[in-house]
Amino acid sequence: MQFEKTPGWLDWYAGPSKPRFTLPAGAVDAHCHVFGPGAEFPYAPERKYTPCDASKAQLFALRDHLGFARNVVVQATCHGADNRAMVDACKASSGRARGVATVRRSITDQELQDLHAAGVRGVRFNFVKRLVDFTPKDELLEIANRIAPLGWHVVIYFEAVDLPELWDFFTALPTTVVVDHMGRPDVSKPIDGPEFELFVKFMRENSNVWSKVSCPERLSVTGPKALDDEQNAYRDVVPFARRIVEQFPDRVLWGTDWPHPNLKDHMPDDGLLVDFIPHIAPTAELQRKLLVDNPMRLYWPEEC
Ligand SMILES: O=C(O)c1cc(C(=O)O)oc(=O)c1
C-alpha cells in the first residue's frame, strides 16, 4: 500500500553526529518507535497522522551509531492497535529490543502470551487528544488488570493540564505506571508553580509511578535546537528534567523518541540529543541508573 505523508511532515535527521557524551555500557534507549515501512506494515485506518517510514534496520543502525546497547520500541499511534511492526522489530533484535503495545479489550489471552514471547512488557494508554480517539476508562482498567499478572506495566501519555482530571484513574492502576515525556510540562511556566508541582506530587505520593525524562525537543520553547553542534540545547527543559532525575533517581528512563513523530519546527540531531543527557543527569551514578539500571529492571528483569 502507498501512503502519503501528512503535509509538513518532518523526516528524521539523516546522518546524526557522534555523541560527545559516552553512554555507559549497556545503555537502553527506552523510548523509540518504528514506522512501517507502510508497504510492509500498513498504517492504521484510524491514525491521526501519516509519517515517513522508519524501519527497524534504521532504528538498529541509530542504536549502534549512538552507542546504545538496547531499545524499547513503543507502539506509535499511527499503527493503532496493530502491533506487527513493533513486534517484528523486537523479534529481529536478537533480544536487544523489548516492546510496549497498544491493545484493545478484545485481545485474547493467547495473543497476550504471544506478545510477551515477542518481548512486549507493557501497554500504552494515550490521552493526547490530537493523537487518539477517547477509549473509555473502564476498558483501560480492564486491560490493566489483565496485563498485571504478566508482570507488565502501563505507559501513559497525557498533557500536563489534564493530570487533575486523570489523577484518580492513574492512581487506581494496579501496575507500575510509566509517564511519557514527563507528563508534557509547559516549561514556560515556573518550575515551582502548581502545574509541575502536581506532577512531582504524583510521583512522590505514588511509588509505582516512573517518568521518562525525554523529548526536550518537544517541550522546549526557547531552544536552542539540537542542531549545528549545539552542546547546550533546550536549556529551558533542563531544570524540569533534572529535578525529576535527582528526586526520583530510581524511577526515571530516557529515550531518543526517534523518529520524533509530529515535530513541526525542526528535527533534532540525535547525537546532540544524547549530549543533552549529562545536563539532566550530571553524575555517573545518576547516568547509570537512568540509562542502564532502571530500564533493565523494568524490561529485562531476568538479567538483573
Ligand atoms: O507527541 C507526539 O506527537 C508523539 C506521538 C507518538 C505516537 O504517535 O505514538 O508518540 C510519542 O511518543 C509522541
The ligand as a Gaussian input file, in Angstrom:
#p B3LYP/6-31G(d) Opt

LIG

0 1
 O        3.861000      13.934000      20.757000
 C        3.673000      13.153000      19.798000
 O        3.190000      13.507000      18.718000
 C        4.014000      11.733000      19.977000
 C        3.327000      10.791000      19.211000
 C        3.539000       9.479000      19.450000
 C        2.771000       8.448000      18.758000
 O        2.113000       8.788000      17.776000
 O        2.812000       7.301000      19.215000
 O        4.435000       9.054000      20.366000
 C        5.168000       9.955000      21.099000
 O        5.972000       9.486000      21.942000
 C        4.948000      11.315000      20.903000

